[in-house]
Amino acid sequence: MILYTAVPLSLVFAGEARPAAPKMEIRVGSACLEVESIGADRVRIVRLISPNPADYLRPEYQPGRELSLYLGIP
């Protein structure tokens, strides 16, 4: 692919060098929450993995929700 533009290459490829946030997995009962770090003690739920269909209806396991690692307080 050829890109013809007057925009400098440093601006075109500016988003390429940004590293992704490290992801972790947290076990909660039979569910596994894939989370990413957003602070020293805060994480954001990225994905829920569970064999129990009822876990997908629980609002506390909803992707995008932020949790505290130490206190378990939203």
Legacy VTK file of the C-alpha trace (Angstrom):
# vtk DataFile Version 3.0
C-alpha trace
ASCII
DATASET POLYDATA
POINTS 74 float
0.000 0.000 0.000
1.270 3.455 -0.909
0.269 6.468 1.151
0.552 9.847 -0.532
0.248 12.571 2.087
1.691 15.922 3.118
1.521 14.847 6.773
4.938 13.996 8.300
5.603 10.301 8.886
6.103 10.941 12.602
2.419 11.951 12.827
1.182 9.168 10.566
2.840 6.481 12.684
2.434 8.201 16.079
0.018 5.564 17.440
2.217 2.620 16.463
4.842 3.032 19.205
2.397 3.118 22.113
2.691 -0.135 24.135
-0.499 -1.903 25.133
-1.479 -2.044 28.792
-0.460 -5.373 30.369
-3.385 -7.717 30.907
-3.892 -10.009 33.903
-6.419 -12.684 34.804
-8.288 -12.697 38.124
-10.315 -15.705 39.338
-13.679 -14.967 40.991
-15.512 -18.204 41.773
-15.919 -20.092 38.482
-15.390 -16.905 36.453
-12.135 -15.557 35.102
-11.850 -11.790 34.585
-9.282 -10.487 32.124
-8.284 -7.021 33.362
-5.861 -4.260 32.381
-4.025 -1.970 34.777
-5.124 1.689 34.807
-3.314 2.781 37.960
-1.252 1.597 40.904
-4.150 -0.292 42.507
-6.922 0.062 39.888
-7.864 -2.263 37.035
-10.493 -2.218 34.276
-12.359 -5.368 33.230
-11.636 -6.199 29.589
-13.281 -9.610 29.237
-15.232 -12.185 31.214
-14.592 -15.890 30.731
-17.012 -18.218 32.503
-18.771 -21.538 31.924
-21.771 -20.218 33.875
-24.181 -18.186 31.666
-25.539 -16.347 34.738
-22.118 -14.686 35.252
-22.591 -12.753 31.997
-25.703 -11.086 33.450
-23.962 -9.848 36.607
-23.297 -6.084 36.428
-20.166 -6.337 38.601
-18.463 -8.452 35.885
-19.373 -6.044 33.062
-16.456 -5.105 30.744
-15.345 -1.516 31.251
-16.036 -1.551 34.979
-13.163 -0.381 37.172
-12.123 -2.250 40.323
-9.655 -1.767 43.139
-7.172 -4.616 43.536
-6.707 -4.279 47.279
-10.124 -3.462 48.687
-12.464 -4.972 46.094
-14.372 -1.697 46.065
-15.608 -0.348 42.701
LINES 1 75
74 0 1 2 3 4 5 6 7 8 9 10 11 12 13 14 15 16 17 18 19 20 21 22 23 24 25 26 27 28 29 30 31 32 33 34 35 36 37 38 39 40 41 42 43 44 45 46 47 48 49 50 51 52 53 54 55 56 57 58 59 60 61 62 63 64 65 66 67 68 69 70 71 72 73
